Amino acid sequence: MSLPLIVLLFVFPAAMAYAAASDLVSMTISNRLCLVLLAAFAVCAGTLGIGWAQIGWHLGAGGLVLVICFGMFAAGWIGGGDAKLAAVTALWFGFDQLMPYLTLAAVGGGVLTFAVLTLRSAPLPGLALGWSWARRLHSPREGVPYGIALAFAALLVLPESALWRAALGL
């Protein structure tokens, strides 16, 4: 099994699962995780022989999402970890799969937000009162762990990405 295929089949999905779980439990997505995803992209692009022009388009997509998400973070609409995760994931997909990724993330985020707000309208079950992450998630003063929607969308879009096709020789 080639190195890019290992990264695409194991590293990227594991990083997305970790981002979702971390955001759910602690409402944070670490800088290290985003750096791992950045380095893994570089490994994939480099070992797959992706041309500099295509890498530039991927960087452009990531940069565009970073600028937009930074503005959303500055406005208080999303968290900083969500902004970083969206940008580094956009880097993986480039403009080729950027709209499907963002669309799925938006729809998934809407469903997630509706679910969290609905759950917050009911009392927290007694069993969950001992879990600090459940109390935090249930608090109306807290945000929504949008990293879950970002990670879910990324995993759905990955098989349609140019990197995936290149790793499989398609």
Biotite code that builds the C-alpha atoms (Angstrom):
import biotite.structure as struc

atoms = struc.array([
    struc.Atom([0.000, 0.000, 0.000], chain_id="A", res_id=1, res_name="MET", atom_name="CA", element="C"),
    struc.Atom([1.407, 3.376, -1.019], chain_id="A", res_id=2, res_name="SER", atom_name="CA", element="C"),
    struc.Atom([2.129, 6.164, 1.461], chain_id="A", res_id=3, res_name="LEU", atom_name="CA", element="C"),
    struc.Atom([-0.527, 8.522, 0.014], chain_id="A", res_id=4, res_name="PRO", atom_name="CA", element="C"),
    struc.Atom([-3.132, 5.777, 0.215], chain_id="A", res_id=5, res_name="LEU", atom_name="CA", element="C"),
    struc.Atom([-2.214, 5.116, 3.850], chain_id="A", res_id=6, res_name="ILE", atom_name="CA", element="C"),
    struc.Atom([-2.571, 8.829, 4.590], chain_id="A", res_id=7, res_name="VAL", atom_name="CA", element="C"),
    struc.Atom([-5.926, 9.001, 2.791], chain_id="A", res_id=8, res_name="LEU", atom_name="CA", element="C"),
    struc.Atom([-7.326, 5.807, 4.295], chain_id="A", res_id=9, res_name="LEU", atom_name="CA", element="C"),
    struc.Atom([-6.028, 6.153, 7.846], chain_id="A", res_id=10, res_name="PHE", atom_name="CA", element="C"),
    struc.Atom([-4.430, 9.486, 8.774], chain_id="A", res_id=11, res_name="VAL", atom_name="CA", element="C"),
    struc.Atom([-7.061, 11.823, 7.279], chain_id="A", res_id=12, res_name="PHE", atom_name="CA", element="C"),
    struc.Atom([-10.083, 9.892, 8.653], chain_id="A", res_id=13, res_name="PRO", atom_name="CA", element="C"),
    struc.Atom([-8.428, 9.461, 12.064], chain_id="A", res_id=14, res_name="ALA", atom_name="CA", element="C"),
    struc.Atom([-7.643, 13.181, 12.203], chain_id="A", res_id=15, res_name="ALA", atom_name="CA", element="C"),
    struc.Atom([-11.245, 14.040, 11.303], chain_id="A", res_id=16, res_name="MET", atom_name="CA", element="C"),
    struc.Atom([-12.627, 11.636, 13.907], chain_id="A", res_id=17, res_name="ALA", atom_name="CA", element="C"),
    struc.Atom([-10.287, 13.124, 16.505], chain_id="A", res_id=18, res_name="TYR", atom_name="CA", element="C"),
    struc.Atom([-11.331, 16.675, 15.557], chain_id="A", res_id=19, res_name="ALA", atom_name="CA", element="C"),
    struc.Atom([-15.019, 15.787, 15.919], chain_id="A", res_id=20, res_name="ALA", atom_name="CA", element="C"),
    struc.Atom([-14.528, 13.988, 19.235], chain_id="A", res_id=21, res_name="ALA", atom_name="CA", element="C"),
    struc.Atom([-12.286, 16.711, 20.621], chain_id="A", res_id=22, res_name="SER", atom_name="CA", element="C"),
    struc.Atom([-14.768, 19.419, 19.658], chain_id="A", res_id=23, res_name="ASP", atom_name="CA", element="C"),
    struc.Atom([-17.639, 17.461, 21.230], chain_id="A", res_id=24, res_name="LEU", atom_name="CA", element="C"),
    struc.Atom([-15.807, 16.800, 24.501], chain_id="A", res_id=25, res_name="VAL", atom_name="CA", element="C"),
    struc.Atom([-13.772, 19.991, 24.963], chain_id="A", res_id=26, res_name="SER", atom_name="CA", element="C"),
    struc.Atom([-15.077, 22.493, 22.369], chain_id="A", res_id=27, res_name="MET", atom_name="CA", element="C"),
    struc.Atom([-11.525, 22.772, 21.020], chain_id="A", res_id=28, res_name="THR", atom_name="CA", element="C"),
    struc.Atom([-9.697, 21.648, 17.899], chain_id="A", res_id=29, res_name="ILE", atom_name="CA", element="C"),
    struc.Atom([-5.965, 21.722, 18.465], chain_id="A", res_id=30, res_name="SER", atom_name="CA", element="C"),
    struc.Atom([-3.428, 23.572, 16.374], chain_id="A", res_id=31, res_name="ASN", atom_name="CA", element="C"),
    struc.Atom([-1.342, 20.390, 16.319], chain_id="A", res_id=32, res_name="ARG", atom_name="CA", element="C"),
    struc.Atom([-4.135, 18.472, 14.631], chain_id="A", res_id=33, res_name="LEU", atom_name="CA", element="C"),
    struc.Atom([-4.408, 21.135, 11.940], chain_id="A", res_id=34, res_name="CYS", atom_name="CA", element="C"),
    struc.Atom([-0.621, 21.024, 11.474], chain_id="A", res_id=35, res_name="LEU", atom_name="CA", element="C"),
    struc.Atom([-0.770, 17.223, 11.122], chain_id="A", res_id=36, res_name="VAL", atom_name="CA", element="C"),
    struc.Atom([-3.413, 17.630, 8.410], chain_id="A", res_id=37, res_name="LEU", atom_name="CA", element="C"),
    struc.Atom([-1.277, 20.268, 6.694], chain_id="A", res_id=38, res_name="LEU", atom_name="CA", element="C"),
    struc.Atom([1.797, 18.008, 6.777], chain_id="A", res_id=39, res_name="ALA", atom_name="CA", element="C"),
    struc.Atom([-0.225, 15.000, 5.605], chain_id="A", res_id=40, res_name="ALA", atom_name="CA", element="C"),
    struc.Atom([-1.478, 17.038, 2.642], chain_id="A", res_id=41, res_name="PHE", atom_name="CA", element="C"),
    struc.Atom([2.109, 17.940, 1.771], chain_id="A", res_id=42, res_name="ALA", atom_name="CA", element="C"),
    struc.Atom([3.090, 14.258, 1.930], chain_id="A", res_id=43, res_name="VAL", atom_name="CA", element="C"),
    struc.Atom([0.190, 13.239, -0.308], chain_id="A", res_id=44, res_name="CYS", atom_name="CA", element="C"),
    struc.Atom([0.703, 16.017, -2.831], chain_id="A", res_id=45, res_name="ALA", atom_name="CA", element="C"),
    struc.Atom([4.449, 15.436, -2.929], chain_id="A", res_id=46, res_name="GLY", atom_name="CA", element="C"),
    struc.Atom([4.366, 11.666, -3.277], chain_id="A", res_id=47, res_name="THR", atom_name="CA", element="C"),
    struc.Atom([1.507, 11.657, -5.776], chain_id="A", res_id=48, res_name="LEU", atom_name="CA", element="C"),
    struc.Atom([3.398, 14.001, -8.073], chain_id="A", res_id=49, res_name="GLY", atom_name="CA", element="C"),
    struc.Atom([0.705, 16.660, -8.022], chain_id="A", res_id=50, res_name="ILE", atom_name="CA", element="C"),
    struc.Atom([1.846, 19.584, -10.166], chain_id="A", res_id=51, res_name="GLY", atom_name="CA", element="C"),
    struc.Atom([2.709, 22.973, -8.724], chain_id="A", res_id=52, res_name="TRP", atom_name="CA", element="C"),
    struc.Atom([-0.246, 24.600, -10.458], chain_id="A", res_id=53, res_name="ALA", atom_name="CA", element="C"),
    struc.Atom([-2.683, 22.158, -8.868], chain_id="A", res_id=54, res_name="GLN", atom_name="CA", element="C"),
    struc.Atom([-1.011, 22.583, -5.466], chain_id="A", res_id=55, res_name="ILE", atom_name="CA", element="C"),
    struc.Atom([-1.429, 26.341, -5.936], chain_id="A", res_id=56, res_name="GLY", atom_name="CA", element="C"),
    struc.Atom([-5.174, 25.876, -6.503], chain_id="A", res_id=57, res_name="TRP", atom_name="CA", element="C"),
    struc.Atom([-5.403, 23.760, -3.356], chain_id="A", res_id=58, res_name="HIS", atom_name="CA", element="C"),
    struc.Atom([-3.524, 26.450, -1.426], chain_id="A", res_id=59, res_name="LEU", atom_name="CA", element="C"),
    struc.Atom([-5.856, 29.064, -2.894], chain_id="A", res_id=60, res_name="GLY", atom_name="CA", element="C"),
    struc.Atom([-8.939, 27.154, -1.738], chain_id="A", res_id=61, res_name="ALA", atom_name="CA", element="C"),
    struc.Atom([-7.494, 26.742, 1.748], chain_id="A", res_id=62, res_name="GLY", atom_name="CA", element="C"),
    struc.Atom([-6.481, 30.402, 1.877], chain_id="A", res_id=63, res_name="GLY", atom_name="CA", element="C"),
    struc.Atom([-9.884, 31.614, 0.714], chain_id="A", res_id=64, res_name="LEU", atom_name="CA", element="C"),
    struc.Atom([-11.678, 29.529, 3.338], chain_id="A", res_id=65, res_name="VAL", atom_name="CA", element="C"),
    struc.Atom([-9.209, 30.719, 5.993], chain_id="A", res_id=66, res_name="LEU", atom_name="CA", element="C"),
    struc.Atom([-9.917, 34.383, 5.185], chain_id="A", res_id=67, res_name="VAL", atom_name="CA", element="C"),
    struc.Atom([-13.688, 33.879, 5.153], chain_id="A", res_id=68, res_name="ILE", atom_name="CA", element="C"),
    struc.Atom([-13.659, 31.791, 8.324], chain_id="A", res_id=69, res_name="CYS", atom_name="CA", element="C"),
    struc.Atom([-11.368, 34.267, 10.076], chain_id="A", res_id=70, res_name="PHE", atom_name="CA", element="C"),
    struc.Atom([-13.990, 36.912, 9.374], chain_id="A", res_id=71, res_name="GLY", atom_name="CA", element="C"),
    struc.Atom([-16.689, 34.607, 10.738], chain_id="A", res_id=72, res_name="MET", atom_name="CA", element="C"),
    struc.Atom([-14.546, 33.961, 13.825], chain_id="A", res_id=73, res_name="PHE", atom_name="CA", element="C"),
    struc.Atom([-13.975, 37.706, 14.308], chain_id="A", res_id=74, res_name="ALA", atom_name="CA", element="C"),
    struc.Atom([-17.744, 38.221, 14.130], chain_id="A", res_id=75, res_name="ALA", atom_name="CA", element="C"),
    struc.Atom([-18.232, 35.545, 16.801], chain_id="A", res_id=76, res_name="GLY", atom_name="CA", element="C"),
    struc.Atom([-20.144, 33.203, 14.504], chain_id="A", res_id=77, res_name="TRP", atom_name="CA", element="C"),
    struc.Atom([-17.715, 30.260, 14.679], chain_id="A", res_id=78, res_name="ILE", atom_name="CA", element="C"),
    struc.Atom([-14.848, 29.152, 16.882], chain_id="A", res_id=79, res_name="GLY", atom_name="CA", element="C"),
    struc.Atom([-11.196, 29.487, 15.985], chain_id="A", res_id=80, res_name="GLY", atom_name="CA", element="C"),
    struc.Atom([-10.716, 25.728, 15.816], chain_id="A", res_id=81, res_name="GLY", atom_name="CA", element="C"),
    struc.Atom([-13.611, 25.423, 13.397], chain_id="A", res_id=82, res_name="ASP", atom_name="CA", element="C"),
    struc.Atom([-12.054, 28.103, 11.185], chain_id="A", res_id=83, res_name="ALA", atom_name="CA", element="C"),
    struc.Atom([-8.688, 26.329, 11.149], chain_id="A", res_id=84, res_name="LYS", atom_name="CA", element="C"),
    struc.Atom([-10.221, 22.917, 10.502], chain_id="A", res_id=85, res_name="LEU", atom_name="CA", element="C"),
    struc.Atom([-12.392, 24.221, 7.647], chain_id="A", res_id=86, res_name="ALA", atom_name="CA", element="C"),
    struc.Atom([-9.389, 25.909, 6.034], chain_id="A", res_id=87, res_name="ALA", atom_name="CA", element="C"),
    struc.Atom([-7.008, 22.962, 6.256], chain_id="A", res_id=88, res_name="VAL", atom_name="CA", element="C"),
    struc.Atom([-9.719, 20.636, 4.994], chain_id="A", res_id=89, res_name="THR", atom_name="CA", element="C"),
    struc.Atom([-10.414, 22.978, 2.072], chain_id="A", res_id=90, res_name="ALA", atom_name="CA", element="C"),
    struc.Atom([-6.702, 22.697, 1.292], chain_id="A", res_id=91, res_name="LEU", atom_name="CA", element="C"),
    struc.Atom([-7.177, 18.946, 0.851], chain_id="A", res_id=92, res_name="TRP", atom_name="CA", element="C"),
    struc.Atom([-10.125, 19.355, -1.498], chain_id="A", res_id=93, res_name="PHE", atom_name="CA", element="C"),
    struc.Atom([-9.083, 22.377, -3.519], chain_id="A", res_id=94, res_name="GLY", atom_name="CA", element="C"),
    struc.Atom([-11.683, 24.185, -5.570], chain_id="A", res_id=95, res_name="PHE", atom_name="CA", element="C"),
    struc.Atom([-12.696, 20.890, -7.214], chain_id="A", res_id=96, res_name="ASP", atom_name="CA", element="C"),
    struc.Atom([-14.628, 19.671, -4.165], chain_id="A", res_id=97, res_name="GLN", atom_name="CA", element="C"),
    struc.Atom([-14.841, 22.874, -2.120], chain_id="A", res_id=98, res_name="LEU", atom_name="CA", element="C"),
    struc.Atom([-18.535, 23.567, -2.740], chain_id="A", res_id=99, res_name="MET", atom_name="CA", element="C"),
    struc.Atom([-19.692, 20.008, -1.995], chain_id="A", res_id=100, res_name="PRO", atom_name="CA", element="C"),
    struc.Atom([-17.621, 20.107, 1.216], chain_id="A", res_id=101, res_name="TYR", atom_name="CA", element="C"),
    struc.Atom([-18.948, 23.484, 2.329], chain_id="A", res_id=102, res_name="LEU", atom_name="CA", element="C"),
    struc.Atom([-22.520, 22.580, 1.374], chain_id="A", res_id=103, res_name="THR", atom_name="CA", element="C"),
    struc.Atom([-22.429, 19.309, 3.317], chain_id="A", res_id=104, res_name="LEU", atom_name="CA", element="C"),
    struc.Atom([-20.782, 21.078, 6.271], chain_id="A", res_id=105, res_name="ALA", atom_name="CA", element="C"),
    struc.Atom([-23.479, 23.763, 6.246], chain_id="A", res_id=106, res_name="ALA", atom_name="CA", element="C"),
    struc.Atom([-26.342, 21.267, 6.044], chain_id="A", res_id=107, res_name="VAL", atom_name="CA", element="C"),
    struc.Atom([-24.726, 18.991, 8.628], chain_id="A", res_id=108, res_name="GLY", atom_name="CA", element="C"),
    struc.Atom([-24.029, 21.985, 10.841], chain_id="A", res_id=109, res_name="GLY", atom_name="CA", element="C"),
    struc.Atom([-27.659, 23.074, 10.596], chain_id="A", res_id=110, res_name="GLY", atom_name="CA", element="C"),
    struc.Atom([-28.857, 19.610, 11.590], chain_id="A", res_id=111, res_name="VAL", atom_name="CA", element="C"),
    struc.Atom([-26.297, 19.490, 14.415], chain_id="A", res_id=112, res_name="LEU", atom_name="CA", element="C"),
    struc.Atom([-27.299, 22.938, 15.670], chain_id="A", res_id=113, res_name="THR", atom_name="CA", element="C"),
    struc.Atom([-30.990, 22.023, 15.593], chain_id="A", res_id=114, res_name="PHE", atom_name="CA", element="C"),
    struc.Atom([-30.253, 18.799, 17.497], chain_id="A", res_id=115, res_name="ALA", atom_name="CA", element="C"),
    struc.Atom([-28.136, 20.556, 20.136], chain_id="A", res_id=116, res_name="VAL", atom_name="CA", element="C"),
    struc.Atom([-30.711, 23.321, 20.637], chain_id="A", res_id=117, res_name="LEU", atom_name="CA", element="C"),
    struc.Atom([-33.507, 20.737, 20.869], chain_id="A", res_id=118, res_name="THR", atom_name="CA", element="C"),
    struc.Atom([-31.559, 18.734, 23.450], chain_id="A", res_id=119, res_name="LEU", atom_name="CA", element="C"),
    struc.Atom([-30.865, 21.910, 25.412], chain_id="A", res_id=120, res_name="ARG", atom_name="CA", element="C"),
    struc.Atom([-34.597, 22.529, 25.719], chain_id="A", res_id=121, res_name="SER", atom_name="CA", element="C"),
    struc.Atom([-34.979, 19.318, 27.740], chain_id="A", res_id=122, res_name="ALA", atom_name="CA", element="C"),
    struc.Atom([-33.423, 18.644, 31.140], chain_id="A", res_id=123, res_name="PRO", atom_name="CA", element="C"),
    struc.Atom([-30.058, 16.895, 31.103], chain_id="A", res_id=124, res_name="LEU", atom_name="CA", element="C"),
    struc.Atom([-30.535, 13.246, 32.154], chain_id="A", res_id=125, res_name="PRO", atom_name="CA", element="C"),
    struc.Atom([-29.257, 12.443, 35.637], chain_id="A", res_id=126, res_name="GLY", atom_name="CA", element="C"),
    struc.Atom([-26.664, 10.020, 34.301], chain_id="A", res_id=127, res_name="LEU", atom_name="CA", element="C"),
    struc.Atom([-25.073, 12.804, 32.240], chain_id="A", res_id=128, res_name="ALA", atom_name="CA", element="C"),
    struc.Atom([-24.902, 15.312, 35.112], chain_id="A", res_id=129, res_name="LEU", atom_name="CA", element="C"),
    struc.Atom([-21.539, 13.855, 36.108], chain_id="A", res_id=130, res_name="GLY", atom_name="CA", element="C"),
    struc.Atom([-20.017, 14.417, 32.667], chain_id="A", res_id=131, res_name="TRP", atom_name="CA", element="C"),
    struc.Atom([-18.484, 17.875, 32.394], chain_id="A", res_id=132, res_name="SER", atom_name="CA", element="C"),
    struc.Atom([-18.578, 17.775, 28.596], chain_id="A", res_id=133, res_name="TRP", atom_name="CA", element="C"),
    struc.Atom([-22.303, 16.940, 28.601], chain_id="A", res_id=134, res_name="ALA", atom_name="CA", element="C"),
    struc.Atom([-23.043, 19.790, 31.026], chain_id="A", res_id=135, res_name="ARG", atom_name="CA", element="C"),
    struc.Atom([-21.034, 22.175, 28.828], chain_id="A", res_id=136, res_name="ARG", atom_name="CA", element="C"),
    struc.Atom([-22.762, 20.957, 25.644], chain_id="A", res_id=137, res_name="LEU", atom_name="CA", element="C"),
    struc.Atom([-26.147, 21.355, 27.345], chain_id="A", res_id=138, res_name="HIS", atom_name="CA", element="C"),
    struc.Atom([-25.431, 24.900, 28.506], chain_id="A", res_id=139, res_name="SER", atom_name="CA", element="C"),
    struc.Atom([-27.217, 27.617, 26.496], chain_id="A", res_id=140, res_name="PRO", atom_name="CA", element="C"),
    struc.Atom([-24.156, 29.851, 27.034], chain_id="A", res_id=141, res_name="ARG", atom_name="CA", element="C"),
    struc.Atom([-21.966, 27.506, 24.982], chain_id="A", res_id=142, res_name="GLU", atom_name="CA", element="C"),
    struc.Atom([-21.621, 27.223, 21.248], chain_id="A", res_id=143, res_name="GLY", atom_name="CA", element="C"),
    struc.Atom([-22.197, 24.214, 19.034], chain_id="A", res_id=144, res_name="VAL", atom_name="CA", element="C"),
    struc.Atom([-19.308, 21.815, 18.321], chain_id="A", res_id=145, res_name="PRO", atom_name="CA", element="C"),
    struc.Atom([-19.335, 22.558, 14.598], chain_id="A", res_id=146, res_name="TYR", atom_name="CA", element="C"),
    struc.Atom([-16.148, 20.536, 14.108], chain_id="A", res_id=147, res_name="GLY", atom_name="CA", element="C"),
    struc.Atom([-18.399, 17.472, 14.081], chain_id="A", res_id=148, res_name="ILE", atom_name="CA", element="C"),
    struc.Atom([-20.183, 18.719, 10.948], chain_id="A", res_id=149, res_name="ALA", atom_name="CA", element="C"),
    struc.Atom([-16.908, 19.773, 9.319], chain_id="A", res_id=150, res_name="LEU", atom_name="CA", element="C"),
    struc.Atom([-15.353, 16.363, 9.941], chain_id="A", res_id=151, res_name="ALA", atom_name="CA", element="C"),
    struc.Atom([-18.452, 14.486, 8.770], chain_id="A", res_id=152, res_name="PHE", atom_name="CA", element="C"),
    struc.Atom([-18.590, 16.507, 5.546], chain_id="A", res_id=153, res_name="ALA", atom_name="CA", element="C"),
    struc.Atom([-14.873, 15.959, 4.942], chain_id="A", res_id=154, res_name="ALA", atom_name="CA", element="C"),
    struc.Atom([-15.236, 12.200, 5.251], chain_id="A", res_id=155, res_name="LEU", atom_name="CA", element="C"),
    struc.Atom([-18.153, 12.195, 2.817], chain_id="A", res_id=156, res_name="LEU", atom_name="CA", element="C"),
    struc.Atom([-16.319, 14.300, 0.222], chain_id="A", res_id=157, res_name="VAL", atom_name="CA", element="C"),
    struc.Atom([-12.888, 12.631, 0.487], chain_id="A", res_id=158, res_name="LEU", atom_name="CA", element="C"),
    struc.Atom([-13.665, 9.795, -1.980], chain_id="A", res_id=159, res_name="PRO", atom_name="CA", element="C"),
    struc.Atom([-14.589, 12.392, -4.620], chain_id="A", res_id=160, res_name="GLU", atom_name="CA", element="C"),
    struc.Atom([-11.376, 14.398, -4.215], chain_id="A", res_id=161, res_name="SER", atom_name="CA", element="C"),
    struc.Atom([-8.567, 14.726, -6.727], chain_id="A", res_id=162, res_name="ALA", atom_name="CA", element="C"),
    struc.Atom([-6.079, 13.380, -4.183], chain_id="A", res_id=163, res_name="LEU", atom_name="CA", element="C"),
    struc.Atom([-8.186, 10.257, -3.699], chain_id="A", res_id=164, res_name="TRP", atom_name="CA", element="C"),
    struc.Atom([-8.435, 9.694, -7.455], chain_id="A", res_id=165, res_name="ARG", atom_name="CA", element="C"),
    struc.Atom([-4.690, 10.240, -7.868], chain_id="A", res_id=166, res_name="ALA", atom_name="CA", element="C"),
    struc.Atom([-3.850, 7.824, -5.035], chain_id="A", res_id=167, res_name="ALA", atom_name="CA", element="C"),
    struc.Atom([-6.035, 5.139, -6.628], chain_id="A", res_id=168, res_name="LEU", atom_name="CA", element="C"),
    struc.Atom([-4.664, 5.875, -10.094], chain_id="A", res_id=169, res_name="GLY", atom_name="CA", element="C"),
    struc.Atom([-8.055, 6.941, -11.445], chain_id="A", res_id=170, res_name="LEU", atom_name="CA", element="C"),
])
